[in-house]
């Protein structure tokens, strides 16, 4: 499976955000993190990138409930929701 580029991922997220009325909020998040991550010490950038991804996920509630869940750089950050068993 090929991982989409950041540009493609952002484009898809912005399209979804527009559908749910959150496009301006998402654009503001992108601007905020794009401005502050480069200013951070190198050893803190990865953690900040994770926080940025988590903030976008929270805004859009889009992490994958299928597969492993929200995965960043091969590490599962939020496990996929387990399906409720029908009684």
C-alpha positions, 0 to 999 in steps of 0.5 A, a space after each residue: 500500500 502506497 502512503 499518499 503524500 502530505 499534499 494529497 492528504 491535505 487536499 482530501 482533508 480540506 475537501 472533507 472539511 468543506 463538506 462538514 463546514 470546517 474548512 476554515 478551521 482546518 486551514 487555520 490549523 494547517 497555518 498554525 502548525 506550519 508556522 510553529 513546527 519549523 521553529 521548534 528544536 529538531 528533537 521536538 518536531 516529531 512530537 509536534 507533528 503528532 499533536 498537529 495530526 491529533 488536532 486535525 483528527 479531533 476537528 474532523 473525527 476522521 481517523 480510520 475505524 478500519 484497519 489499525 486506526 490512526 497510524 503515524 509513521 507506522 505507530 498506532 496512535 489511536 487503535 481502531 474502534 472495536 465493532 460492537 457485538 450484536 446481541 
